[in-house]
Amino acid sequence: MSSDPDCIFCKIVAGKIPAKKVYEDAELLAFHDIHPWAPVHILLIPKQHVATLYDAGPEHEALFGRMLGLAPRLMRELGVLDGFRTVVNTGRNGGQEVFHVHMHVMGGPRPWAKG
């Protein structure tokens, strides 16, 4: 599994930086965002370092599909039952701040801080 020693999300995967985890398996990790925009705001990441969706290839399709499939389950488990939002920012002009593919999954009663 690839990793970037300078990537904050790779450090979270490695246990070098703490996170409030909500899910973990061999390929994926989900944890609460430290700057939430919504009452429930988690980040869902692959443990494998992929910097942006531009770097994704056919070999990542199943992994990213699992991420989308896991989002509703996690939202239900966190009590979000009336809709949620998923966002994947790609590249600097796409608003990506951490260059490790991650999906924001946000829900809960509105209004939200942003979005």
Helices and strands as residue ranges (DSSP letters): H 8-13, E 21-24, E 28-32, E 40-46, G 53-55, G 58-60, H 61-77, E 84-87, G 92-94, E 103-107
